[in-house]
Amino acid sequence: MEGTPLMSSVFYDRAQIADWLGSHTVAKARDYVHAVSKLRWQDNTLSGEVQGTARRPYAVDVHFYEAEEGPWVESECSCPVGYDCKHVAALLIAGMEKMPKPQVGVRPEVVSWLETFRASLASSEPNARKAASKPTHTLAYVLGWSRYHQRHEVEIFKARRNTDGTIRSIDDAWHNVEAALLKPPKFVTDDDLVILRGLWLGRSREDYGSFVLRGSTGADVLQKLTATGRLFTALTTNQAPSFTRLALSEGNARPGHIEWQPQPDDCVRPVLRTEPPSTMLLATEPAWYIDTQAGVAGIVQLPLQSLQAQQLAAYLAMPPISLTEAPLVGAVLREIVPELPPPPAPHLSELRIIDTEPVPILSLDTRPLYMAGFGKYDHRAPVLDFAAVGFDYEGVTINADSSATLVSHPDGNVVQVSRRPDAEKKRLLELRNAGLQKIPAGRIQGPQSFPAAMLGLQEPDAWYAFVNEALPALRDKGWRVTMSGEFRFKGV
């Protein structure tokens, strides 16, 4: 074994190891004691590495606590089992063999008893016992959108907690649900067990090992998740998984309605909307909304009380339909569920076509940052200044990065827009010549959502010259410029 262990006042014996982990686990650990390396103590935590069947050794930590019934341990291992495994037992045996030797004539079991007795007296005080029994880890739940399965899924992570119970950091994904239901580790609370049981029993064959919230069970689990204060939402980025810093709490119910949304491929599909708008909507029973910016989740109140959650979920799961398919879909919907809104423009002849030159729109804004990777906007930058681009076709604004031609008009109808790609490209070139560059969306994170397509300047100070010199020239060329109330350079 490598390294010199740090000394600790924690003493234990083989009988206690067997009591903590089971005699069968201890027996399997005998062949791994020689594979323990980097053994060390930090306060009441024993750490080390154990070479197993994988190429890299497993990282093992054992945290010691005192309780009324005697000392107990909470273990972590990077192996597939995750805790209370043979690698943990091997580390404990190796640590026991490295304990300081007692004075001549004093047996090890006497030293162990004296230390246990001393610790039990120290922990008999209410404050000491309370502080000693607090786990250093907990579970964190993350709700996000699976692009592969095209649905919302719950992922579970092991997290480090502060002394007040709040989460300090979210670490690795945690998959030991079935094992925890049989033998819960110390960091899994009774509330967690209720949630884990609901997620485990709510699975179906189509979930492929994931946890999907559906039906009345899903709504019940979602309510319990928000009550823990440990439910987060995933941020959509092209890099490593990340999460919002604000845990969700339960909010007030929001009124909802169904509308038909145009898709990029000139199709339409029904979607559920709330007022105020929400970030996610789950077709549970009842339906729930998620608002990541406000940090709340709650029930959606639908105007159609007769519509059951299963019917709503099936309705919203409709694939995007084309204009030629709309008459058939509309006829069937009017026959079986006339209270649901049918698809728009059931006849091509009724579809309004907008054929005009676009008016370019430049929208300037400033929003707070968590992190960024664009020019001098980095992890030290508190805000990001950016521009979003759109084109106005007779009252219909289309984002510059969108290829849609079938869009919603402000009057509520779906219209067909004859895009002018050459004119749009010419306008975008004017912005590039003015110094604006594309900002990679995957490198930007903040408490508010950012547009998928953004333009910006490499240095914040460059906005002074842009506003004073480039912006008047763009206005002269026909650009419509808007500035939000938060844009920092509107008064220069």
N, C-alpha and C positions, 0 to 999 in steps of 0.2 A: 504493500500500500504506500502511495506517495504522500509526501507532505507531513508536516508536524501539526497535530490537532491542537486547537486552542482549548484551554482548560475550561471546565464547566462544573457548576455545583450540582448538576443533575446526575443522580445515581439510579440504576435499575438493574435487574437481573434477567436471566433467561425465562423464569416463570412469568414475569410481567410481560415480556415480549410475546410469549405464547398466549397470554390473556388478552393482549391488545389485538393480535393478528390471527390467532389460531395456531394450534400445534402443527396442522398440516402445512400451512404456509411457512412456518419456521423450519420444518423438515426440508422443504424444497430449497430453502435459502442457504443450506450448508455448503452447497457446491458453488455459491456465488460470493462467499465472504472474501476469498482471495482476490476477487475481481473488483473490490472496492478501492477507490482512489480519491485523492483530494478531500480527505476527511477533515472536517473543520466544525467548530462550534461558534455560534454567534448568538449571544445571550442564551435563551433557552431553545435554540433551534440547532439541530444536528444536520449538516449537509454533506453531500459527497456525490460521487459518480460511481455507477455500477455497470460494468461491461456485460451486456446481455447478448441476445442473438443478433441484434442489429449491428451495423458497422460502427456506429457511434455509441458511446456509453450513455446510459440513461441518467438524467439529473434527478436526484432524490433529496427531498427535504422532509424532516420530521420535527414538528413543533410540539413542545412539551407544555402541558397545563396541569394545574392542581385543582382538584375538586374534593368535595366532602368524602367521597368514597375512595380517594387516592389519586395518584397521577394518571393521566391519560394522554394519548398522543393523537395528533392530526397529521396525516402524511400526504405527500404529493410525489408523484413519479411521472416522468415523461414517457413511460412505456404505455402500451395500449390499455392496460388495466387501469392505470391512473392513480391508484392509492391502495394502501394496505396490501401490497403485493410482496412477492418473494424478494424483490430488490430492496424494498423498505426493510424487510426483516434482516437481510444481509448487512445493510448499513447499520442497523441497531446492534447486531452482534459484533460487527467490527468496532463500533463506538464503545461497546461495553468492554471489549478487550483492550482498548486504549485508555480506559479510565485510570486515574492515578491509584497506585497501589496503597492499601492501608498500612498503618504501622504494624510492626511485627507483633503477633499475638492477638490482633484484632481481626476477626473474620470478616469477609466482604459483606455477608448478609447483615452483620451488625451495623456496619457503616451505612448500608442501604436503608436499614430501618431507622437509624438516627436521622438521616437526611429526609426520609419520608415523614417522620414524626415532626421534625422542625418545620418542614414546608406546610404540613397540615395545620400546625398552630398558627403559622403566619397567614394562611389563607382563611382562618376562621373568622377574621374580621370581615364585616359585610363588604366594605369597599374593596378590600384586597381580593376577596373571592369573586366579586363581580367583574373586576378588571381582568382577573386571570382567566375567566371562562369565556371571554369574548373571542370568537374566531377571527383570524386575520384575513380570511377569504369568504367569498359569498358567490352566489350565482347572479349573472346578468343576462337579461333576455333582450334579443334584438329582432325587431320586426322589419323585414325588407322585402323587396320585389325580386323574385327569381326570374331572370331573363330566359333561362332554359325551360322552366316549367310554366312560365307566364302566369304567375300567381304570387300572392303574399305568403311568406313562410316565416316561422319563428325559429331562430337559432339560439342556442344556449352557450354561454361563455363562462369561464371561471374568472372572477374579478378580485382584485385586492380592495379591501375596505379600510376606511379611516376609523379612528376610535369612536367617532360619533355615529358610525353605521353607514355613512355615505360612501359611494364607490370612488376609489382613488384612480384606478386604472382597470381597463378591460383587457384581459390577457388572451389565453388560447381558447379555442373552441372546446366545448365539453360535451362528450357523447355517452357518458356512463349512466344514462337514465335508468335502464333496466336494473343494473347492479345497485343503484342508489335506492330504488324502490324496495329491494330486498334487504339491503344493509346500508342505511343512509350514513354518509360521512358527516363529520361534525359541522361542516360549513353549510349543509343542506338543512334548512329550517322546516318546521311543520307546514308553514305556508307554501314553501317550495314543493314539498311532497304532494300537497293537494294539486298544485299546478302541474307538476310532472305526471301525476296519475291521470289528470284530465287530458294532457297532450298525448300520453302513451295510449290511452284507451280511445282517443279520437282519431287515431290513424286509420288509413284505408290502404288497400293494396296499391292504389294509384299514387300514393304519396312518395314511394321509393325512399323510405327512411326519413323523410322530412316531416315537419310538424306544420299542419295547415289548420287554420281556424275556420270552422264551418258550423252552421246550424246553431241551435241554442247552447250546445256544449261549448262551441267556440266563443260565443258571446260571454258566457259565464267565465271561461278561462281568461278572456281578455280583460274583464273587469277585475279579476284577481291579480292579473299581471300589473295593471296600473296601480293597484293598491300597494304593491310591494315597494314602489318608488325605484324599481330597478329595470323598468322597461324602456328601451331606447329604440330609435329607428336608424336604419342603415342609410348612409350617404351614398348616392349613386356617383361613382367615379370609375375611371379606367385603371386605377392603380390598386393598391392593397385595400382590403376592406376597412372602412372607417365608420364611425358612428357619431350621431349627434351627442353633444355634451349634456344636453338637457334631458333628464328623465321625464317620461310622460306621467301626467296625473289625470284623474277623471274630470272632464269638463261638462258643461251643460249640454243638453240635447240640442241639435241643430235641425232646422227644417230642410228636407231634401226634395228634389224633383228629378225627373228623367228627361233627358234631351238627346237628340241625335247629333253625334259629333263626326264631322268630316275627317277622313283619314288621308295620309299622304298619297295613297294609290287611287285616289278619286272614288273611294268607297265611303260608306257611312256605317256607324254602329251606335247602339244605345249606350249611354253612360249615365251614372248617378252623380248628381251635383248637390252641394250643400251651400247654405248661406249663413255665415261667410264661407268662402271656399276652403276646402280641406286638401291635405296632401295625399292621403290615402283613403280609400273607402273599401270596407270589407262586407261582403254579402252574408253576414252571420244572421242569426235570428234573435233579436232584431239586428238590423244593419248598424255598423259602427263606423265612425270617421276617425282619422288621425290627422292632427294639425301639428306638424313638426315645429313650425315657427313659434306658435303659441305654447307648445309643450303640453297639449291636452289631447285627450281622446274621449269620445262619448257616443251616445246613441243618435242615430239618424231617424227623424220623424218623417215618415212617408205620407203623402196625401192619400195614397191608396191603401187604406187600412185592411181591405179585403185581400190584398196581395200577400201571399205567404212568402217566407224567406226563401224556400226552395224554388218557388216560381220566379222570384226576383233574380236569384242567382242564375237560374237557367236562361232567363230573358237577357241578362247582362252578359252571359257567356256566348251570345250570338256572334258568329264570325262576321267580320265586315262584309257588307253586301254592296253590290254595284247597282247602278241606276236601272239596269235591265232586270235585276232581281227584285227590286223594290216593289213592283206591283203585286207579285205573288206573295211576298212576305207580308205586305200590308193587308192583303185580302185574308190571309190565314189569321193574322193577329186580330182583325176586326171581328172574325167569327168566334174565336175561342176566348180572347181576353180584350173585349172592346174598350176597357178602361185604360189600357196601355197606349201610349202615343205611337202611331204607325210611322214608318219611315217617310221622310219628306220626298216631294217631287215624284209621285207614283208614275207620272208619264213624262217622257223626255220633252214633250212639247211644252209642258208647264215649267220647265227649268229655265230660269232667267240666266242669260249669258252677258257678262260684263266684258266689253271689248274697248279698252281705252288705254292711253299712255299712263304709266304709273308715276306717282309723286313720291320721291325718295324722302324718307323720314329718318332723322338721326336723333336718338334719345340718349341723353347724357345722365349718368347717375353715379352715386358713391354709396357703397355698402360696407358694413364692418366685415373684418376677416378673422378667421382662425389661423389660416396659413395660406401662402401663395408661392408660386414659382414662376414669376414673369418679370423680367428686367430687375429693377430695384424694388419691386414689390415682393418681399420675401416674408419669412416668419416674424420679422420685426415690424412689418407694416401693419398698422391698426385697421386700415381701410383700403378698398380698391376703387379707383376711379375708372370707369369704363363707358363704352358707347355700344348701343344696340341699334341695328339697322332693320328697317322695314320698308315696304312699298304699299302705297295707298292706291287701290283701284276703286274709285267711286265709293268711298266710304268703307271699303273692306281692306284691312291692313294685313299683309302677309309678311312673315319674317323672311329675311334675306336668305337664310339657310334652308328654308322650306321649299319643297318642289310641288306643293299642293296646288291644285287648280279648282277643286271642289271644296268650298269653304262656307262657313256660316256668315250670313249678312246680319248687321245690327238689328234688322227688323224681324229676325228669327227664322227666316227662310234660308235654304241652302242654294247657293248660286254657283255658276260655272264661270271662272275667270280665265280669260285668254291672256296668259302671261307674255311678257316681252323680255325674253332672256337676254337679248343683245343690249337692250336699254338698261336692264338691271346690272349687267356686267360693267357697262360703261360707268354707271354711278359708283359701283364698288371700287373701280379703278381710281376715281376721283378721291375717294377716302384714303386709298393707299398712297397716292401722291401727296396727300396732306399729312402723312406721317403715321396714320393709324395702322396698327398691326393686329393680327389675330391672337387672342388670348386662349391658350389651351384650357378648356373647361375642367379637365381632370386635375389640374394643378391648383385649383381655387376651391377653398372651403370656408364657410362662414355660417353664422346663425340663421341667415336668410338664404333662400335659393337664388342662384344666379342664372341668367339666360344661357341656353345651350351654346349660342354663338355670340361672342363678345369681341370688341375691338378695343385697343388701348394704346397708351404710350409707354415707352420703356421707363421713363423717369417721371415722377409726380410733378416736378417743376416745369416739365415740358408742356403741361396743360395751359400755363399762362400764355405762351406764344400761340398755342393752338386756338384758344378762345379769342384772343385779340387780333390774330392775323388770318388764320385758316378758316375760322368759322364765318366771318363776314363774306369771304370769297365763296364759300359753299352756299350761303344764303342767296348770293347773287346768281348762282347757277340753278336755283330752284329748289334747294334743299329746305325741307321743313324741320326746324330744330326745336326740340323740347328739352327742358332741364327739370329734373326732380328737385324737390325742396332740399334734399340732402346733398346735391352736387356741390362740391367745395369751391368751384371756380366760376360760378355763375355771376358773381359780382365784380370780377376783375375787368 
